[in-house]
Amino acid sequence: MQKIFHFDSPPEPYVSDAAVLCCFDERIRLAVNKFLRRQGILRPDMIVVAGGAKTLASPRNDFERDFILEQCGCQCGSIRRRACSS
């Protein structure tokens, strides 16, 4: 296996500015990043899924909603957040 990228990440917990749930559609990425910067959110924890916050507002089934809620809370032990946004 060929190593193509090296990155060192500090092992200690950090404080993100917000957990942000959004759609993975590339067309909105620039707008999302611009919005977050204007809100003062410089270190977001991005939860990126098809449909974004729609998966919570009108999920197709219980599994979809439960999956997103699990993703929002799965890092609670190692990451602290100041806010949540979608």
Residue frames as a rotation matrix with the C-alpha (Angstrom) as fourth column:
MET 1
0.585 0.811 0.000 0.00
0.811 -0.585 0.000 0.00
0.000 0.000 -1.000 0.00
GLN 2
-0.439 -0.717 0.542 1.35
0.720 -0.642 -0.265 3.44
0.538 0.273 0.798 -0.94
LYS 3
-0.030 0.358 -0.933 0.97
0.813 -0.535 -0.231 6.28
-0.582 -0.765 -0.275 1.55
ILE 4
-0.144 0.038 0.989 -0.39
0.851 -0.505 0.143 9.31
0.505 0.862 0.041 -0.29
PHE 5
0.222 0.283 0.933 -1.13
-0.167 -0.932 0.322 11.68
0.961 -0.228 -0.160 2.58
HIS 6
-0.393 -0.360 -0.846 0.15
0.781 0.356 -0.514 12.26
0.486 -0.862 0.142 6.11
PHE 7
0.036 0.447 0.894 -1.69
-0.274 -0.856 0.439 14.22
0.961 -0.260 0.091 8.77
ASP 8
-0.733 -0.259 -0.629 -1.08
0.531 0.361 -0.767 14.41
0.425 -0.896 -0.127 12.52
SER 9
0.141 0.839 0.526 -4.09
-0.118 -0.513 0.850 15.19
0.983 -0.182 0.026 14.66
PRO 10
-0.668 -0.403 0.626 -3.79
-0.626 -0.151 -0.765 15.97
0.402 -0.903 -0.151 18.37
PRO 11
-0.628 0.397 -0.669 -5.29
0.363 0.910 0.200 13.15
0.689 -0.118 -0.715 20.48
GLU 12
-0.859 0.291 -0.421 -6.80
0.358 -0.246 -0.901 15.39
-0.366 -0.924 0.107 23.17
PRO 13
0.064 0.976 0.211 -10.47
0.965 -0.006 -0.263 16.47
-0.255 0.220 -0.942 23.01
TYR 14
-0.947 -0.274 0.166 -11.31
0.312 -0.909 0.275 19.76
0.075 0.312 0.947 21.35
VAL 15
-0.214 0.894 -0.395 -14.28
0.345 -0.309 -0.886 22.12
-0.914 -0.326 -0.242 21.40
SER 16
-0.659 0.105 0.744 -16.05
0.733 -0.129 0.668 22.54
0.167 0.986 0.008 18.10
ASP 17
-0.949 0.313 -0.036 -18.19
-0.305 -0.940 -0.156 25.59
-0.083 -0.137 0.987 17.50
ALA 18
0.021 0.999 0.033 -21.23
-0.888 0.034 -0.458 23.56
-0.459 -0.019 0.888 16.41
ALA 19
-0.644 -0.002 0.765 -22.49
0.290 0.925 0.246 20.26
-0.708 0.381 -0.595 15.11
VAL 20
-0.287 0.485 -0.826 -23.90
-0.769 -0.631 -0.104 21.02
-0.572 0.605 0.554 11.66
LEU 21
-0.242 0.335 0.911 -26.20
0.415 0.884 -0.215 18.64
-0.877 0.326 -0.353 9.80
CYS 22
0.047 0.253 -0.966 -26.30
-0.701 -0.681 -0.212 19.33
-0.712 0.687 0.145 6.07
CYS 23
0.914 0.334 0.231 -26.75
-0.037 0.634 -0.772 17.73
-0.404 0.697 0.592 2.67
PHE 24
0.054 -0.965 0.257 -23.71
0.374 0.258 0.891 16.41
-0.926 0.048 0.375 0.83
ASP 25
0.704 0.283 0.651 -24.73
0.704 -0.158 -0.693 18.17
-0.093 0.946 -0.310 -2.41
GLU 26
-0.308 -0.951 -0.010 -21.59
0.922 -0.301 0.244 19.95
-0.235 0.066 0.970 -3.67
ARG 27
-0.168 0.277 0.946 -23.69
0.631 -0.707 0.320 22.79
0.757 0.651 -0.056 -5.10
ILE 28
0.770 0.546 0.329 -24.50
0.109 -0.622 0.775 24.14
0.629 -0.561 -0.539 -1.62
ARG 29
0.364 -0.681 -0.635 -21.11
0.919 0.373 0.127 23.62
0.150 -0.630 0.762 0.03
LEU 30
-0.620 -0.615 0.487 -19.84
0.562 -0.781 -0.271 27.16
0.548 0.106 0.830 -0.66
ALA 31
-0.008 0.716 0.699 -23.08
-0.264 -0.675 0.689 28.69
0.964 -0.179 0.195 0.68
VAL 32
0.806 0.277 -0.522 -22.98
0.355 0.480 0.802 26.50
0.473 -0.832 0.289 3.83
ASN 33
-0.039 -0.918 -0.395 -19.35
0.986 0.029 -0.164 27.43
0.162 -0.396 0.904 4.55
LYS 34
-0.625 -0.145 0.767 -20.06
0.223 -0.975 -0.003 31.13
0.748 0.169 0.641 3.99
PHE 35
0.416 0.863 0.287 -23.12
-0.181 -0.231 0.956 30.99
0.891 -0.449 0.061 6.28
LEU 36
0.669 -0.196 -0.717 -21.16
0.688 0.528 0.498 29.24
0.281 -0.827 0.488 9.03
ARG 37
-0.456 -0.890 0.035 -18.33
0.831 -0.439 -0.340 31.80
0.318 -0.126 0.940 8.87
ARG 38
-0.417 0.367 0.832 -20.84
-0.097 -0.928 0.361 34.66
0.904 0.070 0.422 9.09
GLN 39
0.718 0.696 -0.031 -22.33
-0.107 0.154 0.982 32.99
0.688 -0.702 0.185 12.18
GLY 40
0.229 -0.734 0.639 -18.87
-0.955 -0.298 0.000 32.78
0.190 -0.610 -0.769 13.75
ILE 41
0.786 0.048 0.616 -18.70
-0.222 0.952 0.209 29.00
-0.577 -0.301 0.759 13.37
LEU 42
0.312 -0.786 -0.533 -15.10
-0.948 -0.223 -0.226 28.39
0.059 0.576 -0.815 12.37
ARG 43
-0.812 -0.583 -0.009 -14.66
-0.577 0.805 -0.140 24.82
0.089 -0.108 -0.990 13.70
PRO 44
0.211 0.974 0.080 -17.84
-0.977 0.214 -0.021 22.92
-0.038 -0.073 0.997 12.81
ASP 45
-0.725 -0.200 0.659 -18.34
-0.177 0.979 0.102 19.20
-0.665 -0.043 -0.746 13.21
MET 46
-0.368 0.567 -0.737 -20.02
-0.930 -0.231 0.287 18.39
-0.007 0.790 0.612 9.91
ILE 47
-0.442 0.390 0.808 -22.61
0.088 0.915 -0.393 15.62
-0.893 -0.103 -0.438 9.73
VAL 48
-0.456 0.129 -0.881 -23.11
-0.821 -0.444 0.360 15.30
-0.344 0.887 0.308 5.99
VAL 49
-0.605 0.365 0.707 -25.90
0.311 0.926 -0.212 13.06
-0.733 0.091 -0.674 4.65
ALA 50
-0.828 0.407 0.386 -28.25
0.376 -0.109 0.920 12.94
0.417 0.907 -0.063 1.69
GLY 51
0.151 0.982 0.118 -31.12
0.615 -0.187 0.766 15.30
0.774 -0.043 -0.632 2.41
GLY 52
-0.688 -0.528 0.498 -29.44
-0.025 -0.669 -0.743 17.00
0.725 -0.524 0.447 5.38
ALA 53
-0.902 0.320 0.290 -31.83
-0.370 -0.228 -0.901 18.24
-0.222 -0.920 0.324 8.07
LYS 54
-0.100 0.893 -0.438 -34.78
-0.919 0.087 0.385 16.92
0.382 0.441 0.812 6.05
THR 55
-0.364 -0.105 -0.925 -33.88
-0.004 0.994 -0.111 13.48
0.931 -0.037 -0.362 7.43
LEU 56
-0.919 0.083 -0.386 -34.99
0.392 0.070 -0.917 14.73
-0.049 -0.994 -0.097 10.85
ALA 57
-0.706 0.668 -0.237 -37.86
-0.602 -0.742 -0.297 16.97
-0.374 -0.067 0.925 9.75
SER 58
0.479 0.865 -0.147 -39.56
-0.823 0.385 -0.418 14.33
-0.305 0.322 0.896 7.60
PRO 59
-0.584 -0.764 0.275 -37.70
-0.640 0.642 0.422 11.01
-0.499 0.070 -0.864 7.72
ARG 60
-0.272 0.444 -0.854 -38.72
-0.767 0.435 0.471 8.27
0.581 0.783 0.222 5.31
ASN 61
0.479 0.394 -0.785 -38.66
0.154 0.842 0.517 5.76
0.864 -0.369 0.342 8.17
ASP 62
0.989 -0.051 0.139 -37.61
-0.146 -0.188 0.971 5.36
-0.024 -0.981 -0.194 11.81
PHE 63
0.507 -0.856 0.103 -34.22
0.817 0.515 0.258 3.95
-0.274 -0.047 0.961 10.85
GLU 64
0.107 -0.461 0.881 -33.29
0.675 -0.617 -0.405 7.11
0.730 0.638 0.245 8.95
ARG 65
0.617 0.197 0.762 -34.16
-0.312 -0.827 0.467 9.37
0.722 -0.526 -0.449 11.89
ASP 66
0.968 -0.238 0.081 -32.48
0.024 0.408 0.913 7.10
-0.250 -0.881 0.401 14.43
PHE 67
0.391 -0.864 0.319 -29.32
0.916 0.329 -0.229 6.88
0.093 0.382 0.920 12.31
ILE 68
0.109 -0.323 0.940 -28.97
0.281 -0.897 -0.341 10.67
0.954 0.301 -0.007 12.12
LEU 69
0.793 0.211 0.571 -29.64
-0.449 -0.430 0.783 11.13
0.411 -0.878 -0.247 15.83
GLU 70
0.835 -0.550 -0.010 -26.98
0.455 0.681 0.574 8.51
-0.309 -0.484 0.818 16.57
GLN 71
0.146 -0.810 0.568 -24.49
0.868 -0.170 -0.466 10.33
0.474 0.561 0.679 14.33
CYS 72
0.377 0.056 0.925 -25.23
-0.127 -0.986 0.112 13.61
0.917 -0.160 -0.364 16.10
GLY 73
0.774 0.028 0.633 -24.48
-0.624 -0.134 0.770 12.07
0.106 -0.991 -0.086 19.46
CYS 74
0.883 -0.362 -0.300 -21.79
0.322 0.931 -0.175 9.51
0.342 0.058 0.938 18.66
GLN 75
-0.039 -0.979 0.199 -18.86
0.441 -0.196 -0.876 11.79
0.897 0.053 0.439 19.53
CYS 76
0.750 0.463 0.472 -20.19
-0.132 -0.594 0.793 13.02
0.648 -0.657 -0.385 22.87
GLY 77
0.870 -0.404 -0.283 -17.41
0.445 0.397 0.803 11.39
-0.212 -0.824 0.525 24.86
SER 78
-0.011 -0.994 0.110 -14.51
0.935 0.028 0.352 12.88
-0.353 0.107 0.929 22.90
ILE 79
-0.701 -0.183 0.689 -15.80
0.527 -0.784 0.328 16.15
0.480 0.593 0.646 21.45
ARG 80
-0.272 0.623 -0.734 -17.52
0.655 -0.439 -0.615 19.07
-0.705 -0.648 -0.289 23.14
ARG 81
-0.419 0.224 0.880 -19.73
0.777 -0.413 0.475 21.40
0.470 0.883 -0.001 21.12
ARG 82
-0.949 0.078 -0.304 -20.89
0.100 -0.843 -0.529 24.92
-0.297 -0.532 0.792 21.77
ALA 83
-0.215 0.904 -0.369 -24.04
-0.722 -0.402 -0.563 24.72
-0.658 0.145 0.739 19.60
CYS 84
-0.493 0.150 0.857 -26.08
0.543 0.823 0.168 22.62
-0.680 0.548 -0.487 17.20
SER 85
-0.225 0.385 -0.895 -27.32
-0.643 -0.749 -0.161 23.83
-0.732 0.540 0.416 13.83
SER 86
-0.347 0.099 0.932 -28.97
0.592 0.795 0.136 22.39
-0.728 0.599 -0.335 10.75
